[in-house]
Amino acid sequence: MSQDGAPGPDAHLPAAAVRRLEVDPGRVGRWVEGFGERHGDPQWNSRDGGLLLSAPDGAKALLIPVAANGPAAGGAAGLPAWAEPVGATGLVLVRRGGYAVGVGVGKHLTASKVGTRHVQSRTAAGGWSQQRYARRRGNQADELVAAVAAHALRVVVPSAPERLVVGGDRTLVWKVLADSRLAGLARLPLRELYDLPDPRLTVLQQALRRGRAVRIRLLEP
């Protein structure tokens, strides 16, 4: 389901049987050719910014680019151009152990800032000690959010990204994006990756790769 409560494009497939894949935009045409070879020549239908393939044997595949370049056209050969993100991609990753923000163009990071910042874990102690630790933890989280927002303002915003990839801790991410100075970022087409580990440069590069990828929901008989 989308953030506004409307059914997402994958609502067209039964959730229980769906395999979820991520395919680089440059390889998506070959993937679709392979789908046709396995299941027969599919029908193509646009679905909410994605592409639904329906094969004669009942197989279905829903392709969801991070931001499609118009309707899919030109057969499988035209799909890489349809799925390839145009312009800059902003990235904001944050967890209690650290953060990473950056900008990617195509497959390459063009700017980044990665750092560590400690936020205390919850304690099992009770009473006054628990309250003291909770206050300290809350202050540390607030400081982390403020620092990441400042880095995003300095590194990401000047690139005027066309889309945003976020990941890490969902609550911290949205506290960062609640900063009024980042309102433009919060309105961009979004790719969310909350299964990423603690942010490092390699994780930021992974986030760019997955943020560019075409998400595929595959149902096979």
TIVOVO-26370 format. One record per atom (N, C-alpha, C, O): residue in one letter; x, y, z. Coordinates in steps of 0.2 Angstrom, whole numbers, plus 2048, in hexadecimal, padded with zeros to 3 digits. Layout:
<sites>
AXYZ...
</sites>
This chain:
<sites>
M8047FA800M800800800M804806800M80A806803S80380B7FCS8068117FCS805815802S801814806Q80A81B803Q80981F809Q80382280AQ801824810D7FF824805D7F9827805D7F3823807D7ED825807G7F481C807G7EF817809G7EC814803G7E8810803A7EE8167FDA7EB8137F7A7EF80D7F5A7F580C7F7P7EC8087F2P7EF8027F0P7F58037ECP7F58067E7G7FB7FF7EEG8018007EAG8007FB7E4G7FC7F87E3P8057FC7DFP8057F87D9P8057F17DAP8027ED7D6D8087EE7E0D8097E77E1D8027E47E3D8027DE7E4A7FD7E97E4A7F77E67E6A7F37E27E1A7EE7DE7E2H7F67E27DBH7F37DF7D5H7F57D77D5H7F37D37D1L7FA7D57DAL7FC7CE7DBL7FB7CC7E1L7FB7D07E6P7F97C57E2P7F87C37E9P7FE7C27EDP8037BF7EBA7FE7C57F3A8047C67F7A8087C07F9A80E7BF7F9A8047BB7FBA8077B57FDA80B7B17F9A8107AE7FBA80A7B17F2A80E7AD7EDA8137B17EAA8167AF7E5V8147B87EBV8187BC7E7V81F7BB7EAV8217BC7F0R8247BB7E5R82B7BB7E6R82D7C37E4R82B7C67E0R8327C57E8R8347CC7E8R83B7CC7E6R83F7CA7E9L83C7D07E0L8437D07DDL8457D87DCL8407DC7DCE84B7D97DCE84E7DF7DAE8537DE7D4E8577DB7D4V8517E27CEV8557E17C8V8587E87C6V8547ED7C6D85E7E87C4D8617EE7C2D85D7F17BCD85C7ED7B7P85C7F77BBP8597FA7B5P85C7F77AEP8587F67A9G8637F77AEG8667F57A8G8647ED7A6G8657EB7A0R8627E97ABR8617E27AAR85A7E17A9R8587DB7A8V8557E57AAV84E7E47AAV84B7E17A4V8477DD7A4G84E7E479EG84C7E2798G84D7DA797G8497D6794R8537D8799R8557D1798R8517CD79DR84F7C779BW84F7CF7A3W84B7CC7A7W8447CB7A4W8417C57A5V8417D07A1V83B7CF79EV83B7CA798V8367C6798E8407CA795E8417C578FE8417BE792E83E7B9790G8457BD798G8457B679BG83E7B479EG83C7AE79EF83A7B97A0F8337B87A3F82F7B579DF82B7B079EG8307B8797G82C7B6791G82E7AF78FG82A7AB78DE8357AE78FE8377A778DE8347A2792E83379C78FR8347A3798R83179E79DR82A79D79DR82779879EH8267A379BH81F7A279DH81B7A4796H8157A4797G81E7A6791G81A7A878BG81A7AF78AG81B7B378FD8187B2784D8187B9783D8137BC787D80D7BB787P8157C178CP8107C4790P80C7CA78EP80F7CD789Q8077CB790Q8037D278FQ8067D7794Q8087D6799W8077DD791W80A7E3795W8047E8797W8007E9793N8047EA79DN7FF7EE7A0N8027F37A5N8057F17A9S8017FA7A4S8047FF7A8S8007FE7AFS7FA7FD7AFR8037FF7B5R8007FE7BBR8038037C0R8088027C3D8008097C1D80280E7C6D80A80F7C6D80D80F7CBG80C8117C0G8138127BFG81780C7BEG81D80D7BDG8148067BFG8188007BDG8167FD7B7G8127FF7B3L8187F77B6L8167F37B0L8147EC7B2L8187E87B6L80E7EA7B1L80C7E37B2L80C7DE7ACL8097E07A7L8107D97ADL8117D47A8L80C7CE7A9L80D7CB7AFS8087CC7A5S8047C67A6S8057C17A0S8037C279BA8077BB7A2A8097B679EA8047B179CA7FF7B07A1P8047AD797P7FE7A9795P7FE7A379AP7F87A079BD8037A179ED80379C7A3D80079E7AAD80079A7AEG7FF7A47AAG7FC7A77B1G8027AA7B5G8007AE7BAA8087AA7B3A80D7AE7B6A80C7B57B5A80A7B87B0K80E7B97BAK80D7C07BAK8137C37BDK8167C17C2A8157C97BBA81B7CD7BEA8197D47BEA8177D77B8L81A7D87C3L8197DF7C4L81F7E27C5L8237E17CAL8217E67C0L8287EA7C0L8267F17C3L8227F57C0I82A7F37C8I8297F97CBI8307FD7CBI8347FC7D0P8318027C7P8378067C7P83680B7CDP83180D7CFV83C80E7CFV83C8137D4V8388197D1V83581D7D5A83981B7CBA8358207C8A83681F7C0A83B8207BDA83081D7BDA83081B7B6A8318217B2A82E8267B3N8348207ACN8358267A7N82F8257A2N83082279CG8298277A4G82382679FG82181F79FG82381B7A3P81C81D79BP81A81779AP81F812797P823814793A81F80C799A823807796A82180678EA81C80578DA82680678AA825806783A82B803780A831803782G82A80077AG8307FE776G8327F7777G8387F5775G82E7F377AG8307EC77CG8357EB781G8377F0784A8387E5782A83D7E4787A8437E9786A8467EB78BA8447EA780A84A7EE77FA84A7F5781A84F7F8783G8447F8782G8437FE784G8427FF78CG84180578EL8427F978FL8417FA797L8467FD79BL84580079FP84D7FC799P8527FF79DP85180779DP85280A7A2A85080A797A84F811797A84981379BA84981879EW84380F79BW83D81079FW83F8107A7W83C8147AAA84380B7A9A84480A7B0A84A80E7B3A84B80F7B9E84F8107AEE8558147B1E85381A7B4E85081F7B1P85581B7BAP8538227BEP8578277BAP85D8277B9V85482D7B9V8578337B6V8598387BBV8558397C0G85F83B7BBG8618407C0G86383D7C6G8658377C6A8648417CBA86783F7D1A86283B7D6A85C83C7D6T8658377DAT8628337DFT8648357E6T86A8347E7G8608377EAG8628397F1G8628337F6G85D82F7F5L8668327FAL86682D7FFL86782F806L86B833808V86282D80BV86382E812V862828816V85C825816L867825819L86781F81DL868821824L86D825825V86581F829V866820830V86481A835V85E818834R868819839R86781483ER86A817845R86E81C845R86981484AR86B816851R873816851R87681A855G87681284DG87D81184DG881816848G887817848G87D819844G88081E83FG87C820839G87681F83AY87F823834Y87B82682FY87F826829Y885825829A87B827823A87F82881CA87A82C818A87482A817V87C831815V878835810V87D83580AV88383580AG879836804G87D8367FEG8798387F8G8738397F9V87C8397F3V87983A7ECV87C8357E7V8828347E7G8788327E3G87A82E7DEG8788307D7G8728337D6V87C82F7D2V8798307CBV87B82A7C7V8818287C7G8768277C4G8778207C1G87981C7C7G87681B7CCK87E8187C6K8818137CBK8868157D0K8888127D4H88881C7CFH88D81E7D3H88B8237D8H8878287D6L88E8237DEL88E8287E3L89282E7E1L89882D7DFT88F8347E1T89283A7DFT89483E7E5T8988437E5A89083D7EBA8928407F1A88F83C7F7A88A8387F6S89383C7FDS890838802S89383B809S89883F809K89083A80EK89283B815K890835819K88A83481AV89583281CV89382C821V89682D827V89C830828G89382B82DG89582C833G892828838G88D825837T89582783ET892824844T890828849T89382E84AR88B82684DR88882B852R884826857R880823855H88682685DH883821862H87D823865H87C829867V87881F864V87181F868V87181A86CV87181486AQ87081B873Q870816878Q86A811877Q865813875S86B80A878S866806878S86180687ES863809883R85B80387DR857803883R85A7FF889R85D7FB887T85880188FT85A7FE895T8557FA898T84F7FC898A8567F589BA8517F189FA8507F38A6A84C7F18AAA8547F88A8A8547FB8AFA84D7FF8B0A84A8018ABG84B7FF8B6G8448028B7G8458098BBG84B80B8BDG84080C8BCG8408128C1G8448188BEG8448198B8W84781B8C2W84B8218C0W8508208BBW8518248B7S85481A8BCS8598198B7S8568188B0S85981A8ABQ8508158AFQ84D8148A9Q84B81B8A6Q84C81C8A0Q84981F8AAQ8478268A8Q84D82A8A5Q84D82D8A0R8528298A9R85882D8A7R85B82A8A1R85D82E89CY85B8248A0Y85E82189AY859823894Y85C82488EA853823895A84E824890A84F82C88DA84F82D887R850830892R852837890R85883888CR85983B887R85D83488FR86483488BR863831884R86683487FR86082C884R85F82987DR85B82D878R85C82E873G85683187BG852835877G85683B875G85583D86FN85A83E879N85F843877N864841872N86584586DQ86683B872Q86B83986DQ868838867Q86A839861A861835867A85E834860A85C83B85DA85D83B857D85A840861D85984685ED85F84985BD85F84D856E86584885FE86B84B85CE86D848855E87084B851L86C841855L86D83D84FL869840849L86B841844V86284184BV85E843845V86084A843V86084B83DA86284E848A864855846A86A855841A86B85983CA86F851843A87585083FA87484E838A876850833V870848838V86E845831V86A84A82DV86C84B827A86684E830A86285382CA867858829A86685B823A86C85A82DA87086082BA87585D825A876860821H877857826H87B854821H87785381AH87A854815A87185181BA86C850815A86B857812A86B85780BL86B85C816L86A863813L87086580FL86F86880AR876863812R87C86580FR87E861809R880864804V87D85A809V87F856804V87A8547FFV87B8547F9V874853801V86F8507FCV86B8567F9V86A8567F3V86885B7FDV8648607FAV8678647F4V8638657EFP86D8667F4P87086A7EFP8708667E8P8708697E3S87085F7E8S87085B7E2S86985B7DES8688597D9A86485E7E2A85D85E7DFA85B8577DCA8598567D6P85B8527E1P85984B7DFP85284A7DCP84E84E7DEE8528457D7E84B8447D5E84783F7D9E84183E7D8R84B83B7DDR8488367E1R84C8357E8R8518387E8L8498327EDL84C8317F3L84C82A7F5L8478267F5V8528277F7V8528207FAV854821802V859825803V85081E806V85181F80DV851818810V84F81380DG855817816G855810818G858811820G85A816822G85880B823G85A80B82AG85480A82FG85080682ED85480F833D84F80F838D849813836D84A819835R843810835R83E814832R83C81B836R83B820833T83C81A83CT83A820841T83F825840T83D82B83FL845823840L84A828840L84B82C839L84B832838V84A828834V84982A82DV84483082CV84583582AW83E82E82FW83983382EW839839833W83683E831K83D838838K83E83E83CK843843839K843849839V848840835V84D844831V84984882CV84A84E82BL844844828L841847823L83B84C825L839850821A83A84C82CA83585182EA83885882FA83485D830D83F85882FD84285F82FD83F863829D840861823S83D86982AS83A86D825S83E86F820S83C87081AR84586F821R84A87181CR84A86B816R84D86C811L848865818L84885F814L84185E811L84085880EA83D862811A83686180FA83685F807A83285B805G83A862803G83B8607FCG83D8597FBG83A8557F7L8418567FFL84384F7FFL83E84B801L83D8467FEA83A84C806A834848808A82F847803A82B843804R82E84C7FER82984C7F9R82B8487F3R8278477EFL8328457F3L8348427EDL83283B7ECL8308387F1P8318387E6P8308317E6P83582D7EAP83B82F7EAL8328287EEL8368257F3L83781E7F2L83381A7F0R83D81B7F4R83F8147F4R8418137FCR8468167FEE83E80F7FFE83F80D806E843807807E840802805L84880780BL84C80180CL84E800813L853801816Y8497FE817Y84A7FE81FY84D7F7821Y84E7F6827D84F7F381CD8537ED81ED85A7EE81ED85E7E981FL85D7F481CL8647F581CL8677F4823L8647F6828P86D7F2823P8717F2829P8747F982BP8727FE828D8787FA830D87A800832D87E80482CD882801829P87C80A82BP87F80E825P88780E826P88A81082AR88A80C820R89180D81ER89180F817R88C80F814L897810815L89781280EL89580C809L89280E804T89780680BT895801807T88D800807T88A7FE802V88A80180DV88380180DV880806809V87A805806L88380C809L880812805L8808107FDL87C8117FAQ88680D7FBQ88680A7F4Q8818057F3Q87E8057EEQ8808017F8Q87B7FB7F7Q8747FF7F6Q8707FC7F2A8738047FAA86C8077FAA86B80B7F3A86580B7F1L87080D7F1L8708107EAL86E80B7E5L86A80C7E1R8718057E5R8708007E0R8697FE7E1R8657FD7DCR8677FC7E7R8607FA7E8R85B8007E7R8557FE7E5G85C8067E8G85880B7E7G85780C7DFG85180F7DER85B80B7DBR85B80B7D4R8578057D1R8548067CCA8578007D5A8557F97D2A84D7FA7D0A8497FD7D3V84B7F67CBV8447F47CAV8427EF7CFV8457E97CFR83D7F07D3R83A7EB7D7R8357E77D3R8317EA7D0I8367E07D4I8317DC7D0I82D7D77D5I8307D47D9R8277D77D4R8237D37D8R8217CD7D3R81D7CE7CEL8237C77D4L8227C27CFL81E7BC7D2L81F7BA7D8L8197BA7CEL8147B57D0L8157B07CAL8137B17C4E8177AA7CCE8187A47C7E81379E7C9E81379D7CFP81079B7C4P80B7967C6P80F78F7C8P80C78A7C9
</sites>
